[in-house]
Amino acid sequence: MNNKTKEHWNDIYNTGEVSILGWYEEKPTPCLRLLGKCDVDKDEPILDVGAGASTFIDSLLNKKFTNIIAVDISEIALNKLQERLGKEKASKVKWIIDDVTYPKHINKLEDIAVWHDRAVLHFLLEEEQIQTYFSILKQVVRKGGYVIIATFSIKGARKCSGLNVKNYDSNMLAEYLVEEFHLIDAFDYTYRMPSGDVRPYIYTLFQREN
Ligand SMILES: C[S@@+](CC[C@H](N)C(=O)[O-])C[C@H]1O[C@@H](n2cnc3c(N)ncnc32)[C@H](O)[C@@H]1O
């Protein structure tokens, strides 16, 4: 676990309302659009990597998915999400505190039907961290399973939440997944922050070969 990273994100989630964070979405429409293209059963495992306090989890519960796993380095973020959901809904989600760059738990998961990451990968700056991320992904996603990754695009901001980011296009993401996965969909999306500023993202959906 990288304690500096953990402290950074705990501080961020401790300082304010989730709904004013620069990545908050009332409804995670673009990811839901990609999820709609995934042929998965409601009881298959869906992993939200770096879930934070995202409303994607609320949407999965509303859609009656029953095997939801939320992972984040920040326990404060996950606590906030649990509070918003309330006890009953929160009890339907598996909660894991882990660092995707020093995995202790998520690398033990298996048969993941959907790997979902919005705005997490772009914070990994060192090639070794990125390689670790993709190697866990390849380890845990089942054959025929799906990968949704949304990151700041090449046209996007160079920083978020005080941290430098790495910007991507769909070809760059595809290079990490080449041979074992194929690209199903990719689109640019301009996210409007609660402050009114805009952040260009690239959204991608890959599927693992059978
Ligand atoms: C910009 S937020 C996005 C949160 C959420 N995916 C969303 O769309 O609202 C980035 C999230 O990634 C988490 N995170 C950052 N680095 C991480 C790491 N190495 N391992 C696990 N989670 C991490 C942070 O705690 C934070 O919740």
The ligand as an SDF file (V2000), in Angstrom:
LIG
                    3D

 27 29  0  0  0  0  0  0  0  0999 V2000
  -10.8740   10.7900   -9.4400 C   0  0  0  0  0  0  0  0  0  0  0  0
  -11.4160    9.6200   -8.2900 S   0  0  0  0  0  0  0  0  0  0  0  0
  -12.6280    8.6980   -9.2230 C   0  0  0  0  0  0  0  0  0  0  0  0
  -13.5700    7.9330   -8.3410 C   0  0  0  0  0  0  0  0  0  0  0  0
  -14.6690    7.1600   -9.0660 C   0  0  0  0  0  0  0  0  0  0  0  0
  -14.1170    6.1620   -9.9550 N   0  0  0  0  0  0  0  0  0  0  0  0
  -15.5910    8.0970   -9.8050 C   0  0  0  0  0  0  0  0  0  0  0  0
  -15.6770    8.0350  -11.0410 O   0  0  0  0  0  0  0  0  0  0  0  0
  -16.2660    8.8800   -9.1130 O   0  0  0  0  0  0  0  0  0  0  0  0
  -10.0570    8.4960   -8.2210 C   0  0  0  0  0  0  0  0  0  0  0  0
  -10.2780    7.3760   -7.2120 C   0  0  0  0  0  0  0  0  0  0  0  0
   -9.2130    6.4260   -7.3290 O   0  0  0  0  0  0  0  0  0  0  0  0
   -8.7920    6.0480   -6.0400 C   0  0  0  0  0  0  0  0  0  0  0  0
   -7.3830    5.6270   -6.1730 N   0  0  0  0  0  0  0  0  0  0  0  0
   -6.3390    6.3950   -6.5010 C   0  0  0  0  0  0  0  0  0  0  0  0
   -5.2130    5.6790   -6.5740 N   0  0  0  0  0  0  0  0  0  0  0  0
   -5.5650    4.3990   -6.2810 C   0  0  0  0  0  0  0  0  0  0  0  0
   -4.8370    3.1770   -6.1830 C   0  0  0  0  0  0  0  0  0  0  0  0
   -3.5280    3.1320   -6.4020 N   0  0  0  0  0  0  0  0  0  0  0  0
   -5.5180    2.0480   -5.8560 N   0  0  0  0  0  0  0  0  0  0  0  0
   -6.8520    2.0840   -5.6190 C   0  0  0  0  0  0  0  0  0  0  0  0
   -7.5920    3.2120   -5.7080 N   0  0  0  0  0  0  0  0  0  0  0  0
   -6.9590    4.3460   -6.0210 C   0  0  0  0  0  0  0  0  0  0  0  0
   -8.9860    7.2980   -5.2010 C   0  0  0  0  0  0  0  0  0  0  0  0
   -9.0750    7.0560   -3.8260 O   0  0  0  0  0  0  0  0  0  0  0  0
  -10.2760    7.8600   -5.7880 C   0  0  0  0  0  0  0  0  0  0  0  0
  -11.4090    7.3710   -5.1240 O   0  0  0  0  0  0  0  0  0  0  0  0
  1  2  1  0
  2  3  1  0
  2 10  1  0
  3  4  1  0
  4  5  1  0
  5  6  1  0
  5  7  1  0
  7  8  2  0
  7  9  1  0
 10 11  1  0
 11 12  1  0
 11 26  1  0
 12 13  1  0
 13 14  1  0
 13 24  1  0
 14 15  1  0
 14 23  1  0
 15 16  2  0
 16 17  1  0
 17 18  1  0
 17 23  2  0
 18 19  1  0
 18 20  2  0
 20 21  1  0
 21 22  2  0
 22 23  1  0
 24 25  1  0
 24 26  1  0
 26 27  1  0
M  CHG  2   2   1   9  -1
M  END
$$$$
